[in-house]
Amino acid sequence: MPLNPVKIDPEDLCKDLQTIRQTSPLIHNITNYVVMNNTANALLALGASPVMAHAVEEVEDMVNLAGALVLNIGTLSPAWVEAMFKAAKKAGEKGIPVILDPVGVGATPYRTRTALDLARETHPSIIRGNASEIMALAQAGATTKGVDSTSSSDHALESARNLTVEFDTVVCITGRIDYIVDKDQQTIEVTNGHEIMPRVTGLGCTATALCGAFSAVNSDFPKAAAHAMAIMGIAGEMSGKTAKGPGSFQVGFIDALYRISAQEIGHHLKP
């Protein structure tokens, strides 16, 4: 069970959302082929400004312009991994938050080794993954089947707590219930969401990108991650009201991110 549970303040959430929309922070994504379009559209709908740049020759220059750096290992290649390390080093020098998504970690030795090396060397502000990914990253013996979780989010809490200490980071576990754990072992639960969300590819990667957007405007990274997950869940509930299936849900989700307001937050946010 979660220790020291913390609740989301809806006023703080609304303030962060307003700041994103007013300042449009640039979110530099080194992400995978599958989700580039979805992630970019989600960030735009939220109010942030996305850029997808992975060439080794330009990542440092792009990081210089960014409010946050998102690293997603979904479609790995040596050149992209090199770019991730190079961009993260520059982000560290500039004090720019780094968000790591260890997609599919545990599925292959190369993927697991890459994720662990990134976690150790890039000092991520937030690690966001599903339960199986978090457990595998913590070397808890979990296995994954691609990007799908084979465990529920509450099963990964102990692994998340270990990771927060080992890597001095915030860990965000997404699932039916989202958990955000910090190095002081405080836990925030987010219970908003919709049952269709796991049927839409890339929504986990979108969650990571939104963590980037909120961390760009809020240096309290546990709150930033929790606010991102709350917005994800509320947008999912809004879209689910009219969706006929995963296809219409995906379109409705982007529309919901664009339309979400303080009134919607007040109506949907679960205590």
SULHU-V181294 format. One record per pair of residues at least 24 apart in sequence whose C-alpha atoms are under 10 Angstrom apart, sorted by the first residue. I is the first residue (numbers start at 0). J is the second residue. D is the distance in whole Angstrom. If there is no record, write none. Layout:
BEGIN
<<I	J	D> <I	J	D>>
END
This chain:
BEGIN
<<0	153	7> <0	154	9> <0	156	8> <0	157	9> <0	186	10> <1	153	8> <1	156	7> <1	157	9> <1	178	8> <1	179	10> <1	180	9> <1	184	9> <1	185	8> <1	186	6> <1	187	8> <1	188	8> <2	156	10> <2	180	9> <2	183	10> <2	184	7> <2	185	6> <2	186	6> <2	187	9> <3	180	10> <3	183	9> <3	184	7> <3	185	5> <3	186	6> <3	187	8> <4	178	10> <4	179	10> <4	180	9> <4	184	9> <4	185	6> <4	186	5> <4	187	6> <4	188	7> <5	179	10> <5	180	10> <5	185	7> <5	186	6> <5	187	5> <5	188	7> <5	222	10> <5	270	10> <6	186	9> <6	187	6> <6	188	7> <6	189	9> <6	222	10> <6	225	9> <6	269	9> <6	270	7> <7	187	8> <7	188	8> <7	189	8> <7	222	8> <7	225	7> <7	226	8> <7	229	9> <7	268	9> <7	269	9> <7	270	7> <8	222	9> <8	226	9> <8	268	10> <8	270	9> <9	226	9> <9	229	10> <9	261	8> <9	264	7> <9	265	7> <9	268	7> <9	269	10> <9	270	10> <10	261	8> <10	264	9> <10	265	9> <11	217	10> <11	222	9> <11	223	10> <11	226	8> <12	213	9> <12	222	8> <12	223	9> <12	225	9> <12	226	6> <12	227	9> <12	229	8> <12	230	9> <12	261	9> <12	264	8> <12	268	10> <13	226	9> <13	230	10> <13	259	10> <13	260	8> <13	261	6> <13	262	10> <13	264	8> <13	265	9> <14	216	10> <14	217	10> <14	261	9> <15	212	9> <15	213	7> <15	214	9> <15	215	10> <15	216	7> <15	217	7> <15	222	10> <15	223	8> <15	226	8> <15	227	10> <16	45	8> <16	46	8> <16	47	10> <16	212	9> <16	213	8> <16	216	9> <16	226	9> <16	227	9> <16	230	9> <16	259	9> <16	260	9> <16	261	9> <17	45	10> <17	46	9> <17	216	10> <17	260	9> <17	261	9> <18	46	9> <18	47	10> <18	213	9> <18	215	10> <18	216	7> <18	217	9> <19	45	8> <19	46	6> <19	47	6> <19	48	9> <19	212	7> <19	213	7> <19	214	10> <19	215	8> <19	216	7> <19	217	10> <20	44	9> <20	45	7> <20	46	4> <20	47	7> <20	48	10> <20	257	10> <21	46	8> <21	47	9> <22	46	8> <22	47	8> <22	48	9> <22	215	10> <22	216	9> <23	47	4> <23	48	6> <23	49	9> <23	66	9> <23	212	9> <23	215	10> <23	216	10> <24	48	6> <24	49	8> <24	64	9> <24	65	7> <24	66	6> <24	67	8> <24	211	9> <24	212	7> <24	213	9> <24	214	10> <24	215	7> <24	216	8> <25	49	6> <25	50	7> <25	61	9> <25	62	9> <25	64	7> <25	65	5> <25	66	5> <25	67	7> <25	68	9> <25	211	9> <25	212	8> <25	215	8> <26	50	6> <26	51	9> <26	61	10> <26	62	9> <26	64	9> <26	65	6> <26	66	6> <26	67	5> <26	68	6> <26	69	7> <26	208	8> <26	209	9> <26	211	7> <26	212	6> <26	213	10> <26	214	10> <26	215	8> <27	51	6> <27	52	7> <27	53	9> <27	58	9> <27	61	7> <27	62	7> <27	63	10> <27	64	9> <27	65	6> <27	66	8> <27	67	6> <27	68	5> <27	69	6> <27	70	9> <27	86	9> <27	97	10> <27	208	9> <27	211	9> <27	212	10> <28	52	7> <28	53	8> <28	58	10> <28	61	10> <28	62	10> <28	65	10> <28	67	9> <28	68	6> <28	69	5> <28	70	6> <28	71	8> <28	83	10> <28	98	9> <28	207	10> <28	208	8> <28	211	9> <29	53	5> <29	54	9> <29	58	9> <29	68	8> <29	69	6> <29	70	5> <29	71	6> <29	72	8> <29	73	10> <29	79	8> <29	80	9> <29	82	8> <29	83	7> <29	86	9> <30	69	7> <30	70	6> <30	71	5> <30	72	7> <30	73	7> <30	74	8> <30	75	9> <30	79	9> <30	83	9> <30	100	9> <30	204	8> <30	208	9> <31	70	9> <31	71	6> <31	72	7> <31	73	5> <31	74	5> <31	75	8> <31	79	10> <31	102	10> <31	201	10> <31	204	9> <32	73	8> <32	74	7> <32	75	10> <33	73	8> <33	74	8> <33	200	8> <33	201	7> <33	204	10> <34	71	10> <34	73	9> <34	74	10> <34	200	8> <34	201	5> <34	202	8> <34	203	10> <34	204	7> <34	205	8> <35	201	9> <35	204	9> <35	205	9> <36	201	10> <37	200	9> <37	201	7> <37	202	8> <37	204	9> <37	205	7> <37	249	9> <37	250	10> <37	253	9> <38	201	8> <38	202	8> <38	203	10> <38	204	7> <38	205	5> <38	206	9> <38	207	9> <38	208	7> <38	209	9> <38	253	10> <39	205	9> <39	208	9> <40	205	9> <40	253	7> <40	254	10> <40	256	10> <40	257	10> <41	202	9> <41	205	7> <41	206	9> <41	208	8> <41	209	8> <41	231	10> <41	252	8> <41	253	6> <41	254	9> <41	255	10> <41	256	7> <41	257	8> <42	205	8> <42	208	7> <42	209	7> <42	211	9> <42	212	7> <42	253	9> <42	256	9> <42	257	9> <43	253	9> <43	256	9> <43	257	8> <44	252	10> <44	253	6> <44	254	7> <44	255	8> <44	256	6> <44	257	4> <44	258	8> <44	259	10> <45	209	8> <45	212	9> <45	230	9> <45	253	8> <45	254	9> <45	255	9> <45	256	5> <45	257	6> <45	258	9> <45	259	8> <46	212	9> <46	256	9> <46	257	8> <47	209	9> <47	211	10> <47	212	6> <47	213	9> <47	215	10> <48	212	9> <49	208	9> <49	212	9> <52	79	10> <52	82	9> <53	78	8> <53	79	6> <53	80	9> <53	81	9> <53	82	6> <53	83	8> <53	86	9> <54	78	8> <54	79	7> <54	81	9> <54	82	7> <54	83	10> <54	86	10> <55	79	8> <55	80	9> <55	81	7> <55	82	5> <55	83	8> <55	84	10> <55	85	7> <55	86	8> <56	82	8> <56	85	10> <57	82	9> <57	85	10> <57	86	9> <58	82	7> <58	83	8> <58	84	10> <58	85	7> <58	86	5> <58	87	9> <58	89	9> <58	90	10> <59	83	10> <59	85	7> <59	86	5> <59	87	8> <59	88	9> <59	89	6> <59	90	8> <60	86	9> <60	89	9> <61	86	8> <61	89	10> <61	90	10> <62	86	6> <62	87	8> <62	88	10> <62	89	7> <62	90	6> <62	91	10> <62	93	9> <62	95	8> <63	89	8> <63	90	8> <63	92	10> <63	93	7> <63	95	9> <64	95	10> <65	90	9> <65	93	10> <65	95	8> <65	96	9> <65	215	8> <66	90	9> <66	94	9> <66	95	6> <66	96	7> <66	97	10> <66	211	8> <66	212	8> <66	213	10> <66	214	8> <66	215	5> <66	216	8> <67	94	9> <67	95	6> <67	96	5> <67	97	6> <67	98	8> <67	124	10> <67	208	9> <67	210	9> <67	211	5> <67	212	7> <67	213	9> <67	214	7> <67	215	5> <67	216	9> <68	95	7> <68	96	6> <68	97	5> <68	98	6> <68	99	9> <68	123	9> <68	124	10> <68	208	9> <68	211	7> <68	212	9> <68	214	10> <68	215	9> <69	96	9> <69	97	6> <69	98	5> <69	99	6> <69	100	8> <69	123	9> <69	125	10> <69	126	10> <69	204	10> <69	207	7> <69	208	6> <69	209	9> <69	210	9> <69	211	6> <69	212	9> <70	97	7> <70	98	6> <70	99	5> <70	100	6> <70	101	8> <70	102	10> <70	114	10> <70	117	9> <70	121	10> <70	123	9> <70	126	10> <70	204	10> <70	207	9> <70	208	9> <70	211	10> <71	98	8> <71	99	6> <71	100	5> <71	101	6> <71	102	7> <71	114	9> <71	127	10> <71	204	7> <71	207	8> <71	208	9> <72	99	8> <72	100	7> <72	101	6> <72	102	6> <72	103	8> <72	104	9> <72	110	8> <72	111	10> <72	113	8> <72	114	7> <72	117	10> <72	204	10> <73	100	8> <73	101	8> <73	102	5> <73	103	7> <73	104	9> <73	110	9> <73	145	9> <73	146	8> <73	201	10> <73	204	9> <74	102	9> <74	103	10> <74	110	10> <75	102	10> <75	109	9> <75	110	8> <75	113	9> <77	113	10> <80	113	8> <80	114	10> <80	117	9> <83	117	8> <83	121	9> <84	116	9> <84	117	7> <84	120	8> <84	121	7> <85	121	9> <86	121	9> <87	117	9> <87	120	9> <87	121	6> <87	122	8> <87	123	8> <88	120	8> <88	121	7> <88	122	9> <89	121	10> <90	121	9> <90	122	10> <90	123	10> <91	121	7> <91	122	8> <91	123	9> <95	123	10> <95	124	9> <95	214	9> <95	215	8> <95	218	10> <96	122	9> <96	123	7> <96	124	6> <96	125	8> <96	210	10> <96	211	8> <96	212	10> <96	214	7> <96	215	7> <96	218	8> <96	220	9> <97	121	8> <97	122	7> <97	123	5> <97	124	5> <97	125	7> <97	126	9> <97	210	10> <97	211	8> <97	214	9> <97	215	10> <98	122	9> <98	123	6> <98	124	6> <98	125	5> <98	126	6> <98	127	7> <98	168	10> <98	169	10> <98	170	10> <98	207	7> <98	208	8> <98	209	10> <98	210	7> <98	211	6> <98	212	10> <98	214	9> <98	224	10> <99	123	6> <99	124	8> <99	125	6> <99	126	5> <99	127	6> <99	128	9> <99	170	10> <99	207	8> <99	208	10> <99	210	10> <99	211	9> <100	125	9> <100	126	6> <100	127	5> <100	128	6> <100	129	9> <100	132	9> <100	133	10> <100	171	10> <100	203	9> <100	204	7> <100	206	9> <100	207	6> <100	208	9> <101	126	8> <101	127	7> <101	128	6> <101	129	9> <101	132	7> <101	133	8> <101	135	10> <101	136	8> <101	146	9> <101	204	10> <102	127	9> <102	128	7> <102	129	9> <102	131	10> <102	132	7> <102	133	10> <102	143	10> <102	145	8> <102	146	6> <102	147	9> <102	203	9> <102	204	8> <103	128	9> <103	129	9> <103	131	8> <103	132	6> <103	133	10> <103	135	9> <103	136	10> <103	142	9> <103	143	6> <103	144	7> <103	145	5> <103	146	5> <103	147	8> <103	148	9> <104	128	9> <104	131	8> <104	132	5> <104	133	8> <104	134	9> <104	135	6> <104	136	7> <104	141	9> <104	142	8> <104	143	7> <104	144	9> <104	145	8> <104	146	8> <105	131	8> <105	132	7> <105	133	9> <105	134	9> <105	135	5> <105	136	7> <105	137	10> <105	138	9> <105	139	10> <105	140	8> <105	141	7> <105	142	5> <105	143	6> <105	144	9> <105	145	9> <105	146	10> <106	131	10> <106	132	9> <106	135	9> <106	141	9> <106	142	6> <106	143	5> <106	144	6> <106	145	6> <106	146	9> <107	142	9> <107	143	9> <107	144	10> <107	145	9> <111	135	8> <111	136	7> <111	138	9> <112	136	9> <115	166	10> <118	162	9> <118	165	9> <118	166	7> <118	167	10> <118	168	9> <119	165	8> <119	166	6> <119	167	10> <120	166	9> <121	166	9> <122	166	7> <122	167	7> <122	168	7> <123	166	8> <123	167	8> <123	168	6> <123	169	8> <123	170	10> <124	163	10> <124	166	9> <124	167	8> <124	168	5> <124	169	6> <124	170	9> <124	210	10> <124	211	9> <124	214	8> <124	218	9> <124	219	10> <124	220	7> <124	221	9> <124	224	10> <125	163	9> <125	166	10> <125	167	9> <125	168	6> <125	169	5> <125	170	6> <125	171	7> <125	179	9> <125	180	10> <125	181	9> <125	207	9> <125	210	8> <125	211	9> <125	214	9> <125	220	7> <125	221	8> <125	223	9> <125	224	7> <126	159	9> <126	162	9> <126	163	9> <126	166	10> <126	168	7> <126	169	6> <126	170	5> <126	171	6> <126	172	8> <126	179	10> <126	207	8> <126	210	9> <126	224	9> <127	169	9> <127	170	6> <127	171	5> <127	172	6> <127	173	7> <127	178	10> <127	179	9> <127	203	8> <127	204	9> <127	206	8> <127	207	6> <127	208	10> <127	210	8> <127	224	9> <128	152	10> <128	159	10> <128	170	8> <128	171	6> <128	172	5> <128	173	6> <128	174	9> <128	203	7> <128	204	9> <128	206	9> <128	207	8> <129	155	9> <129	171	8> <129	172	5> <129	173	5> <129	174	6> <129	177	9> <129	203	8> <130	154	7> <130	155	5> <130	156	8> <130	158	9> <130	159	9> <130	171	9> <130	172	6> <130	173	7> <130	174	7> <130	177	10> <130	178	10> <131	155	7> <131	158	10> <131	172	9> <132	158	10> <132	172	9> <133	157	10> <133	158	7> <133	159	6> <133	162	8> <133	170	8> <133	171	9> <133	172	7> <133	173	10> <134	158	5> <134	159	7> <134	161	10> <134	162	9> <134	172	10> <136	162	8> <137	161	7> <137	162	6> <137	163	10> <137	165	9> <138	162	10> <146	200	9> <146	201	9> <146	203	9> <146	204	10> <147	197	8> <147	200	10> <147	203	10> <148	173	10> <148	174	8> <148	197	10> <150	174	9> <151	175	7> <151	176	9> <151	177	10> <152	176	7> <152	177	7> <152	178	7> <153	177	9> <153	178	8> <156	180	8> <156	184	10> <156	186	9> <157	184	10> <159	184	9> <160	184	6> <160	185	9> <160	186	9> <168	220	9> <168	221	9> <169	219	10> <169	220	7> <169	221	6> <169	222	10> <169	224	8> <170	220	10> <170	221	8> <170	224	9> <171	206	10> <171	207	9> <171	210	9> <171	221	8> <171	224	7> <171	225	8> <171	228	9> <172	224	10> <172	228	10> <173	203	8> <173	206	9> <173	207	10> <173	228	8> <174	203	9> <175	232	10> <176	228	10> <176	232	10> <177	224	10> <177	225	8> <177	228	7> <177	229	9> <177	232	9> <178	224	9> <178	225	8> <178	228	9> <179	220	10> <179	221	6> <179	222	9> <179	223	10> <179	224	7> <179	225	6> <179	228	9> <180	221	7> <180	224	10> <180	225	10> <181	220	9> <181	221	6> <181	222	10> <182	221	10> <185	221	9> <186	221	9> <186	225	10> <187	221	8> <187	222	8> <187	224	9> <187	225	7> <188	225	8> <188	228	9> <188	229	9> <188	269	10> <188	270	9> <189	225	7> <189	226	9> <189	227	10> <189	228	7> <189	229	6> <189	230	10> <189	231	10> <189	232	8> <189	268	9> <189	269	8> <189	270	8> <190	228	9> <190	229	8> <190	232	8> <190	233	10> <190	268	9> <190	269	7> <190	270	8> <191	228	8> <191	229	6> <191	230	9> <191	231	8> <191	232	4> <191	233	6> <191	234	9> <191	235	8> <191	236	7> <191	267	8> <191	268	7> <191	269	6> <191	270	9> <192	228	9> <192	229	8> <192	230	9> <192	231	7> <192	232	4> <192	233	6> <192	234	8> <192	235	5> <192	236	6> <192	237	9> <192	238	10> <192	239	9> <192	267	10> <192	268	10> <193	231	10> <193	232	7> <193	233	9> <193	234	9> <193	235	5> <193	236	5> <193	237	9> <193	238	9> <193	239	6> <193	240	9> <193	248	10> <194	235	9> <194	236	9> <194	239	8> <195	235	8> <195	236	10> <195	238	10> <195	239	7> <195	242	9> <195	243	10> <195	244	7> <195	245	6> <195	248	8> <195	249	9> <196	231	10> <196	232	9> <196	235	7> <196	236	9> <196	238	10> <196	239	9> <196	245	8> <196	248	8> <196	249	9> <196	252	9> <197	245	9> <198	244	9> <198	245	6> <198	246	9> <198	248	10> <198	249	10> <199	244	9> <199	245	6> <199	246	8> <199	248	8> <199	249	7> <200	245	9> <200	249	9> <201	249	10> <202	231	9> <202	235	10> <202	249	9> <202	252	10> <203	231	10> <205	231	8> <206	230	9> <206	231	7> <206	232	10> <229	264	9> <229	267	9> <229	268	7> <229	269	9> <230	255	10> <230	256	8> <230	259	8> <230	263	10> <230	264	8> <230	267	10> <230	268	9> <231	255	9> <231	256	8> <232	267	9> <232	268	9> <232	269	10> <233	259	8> <233	263	8> <233	264	7> <233	266	9> <233	267	6> <233	268	7> <233	269	9> <234	258	9> <234	259	7> <234	263	9> <234	264	9> <234	267	9> <236	267	8> <237	263	9> <237	267	9>>
END
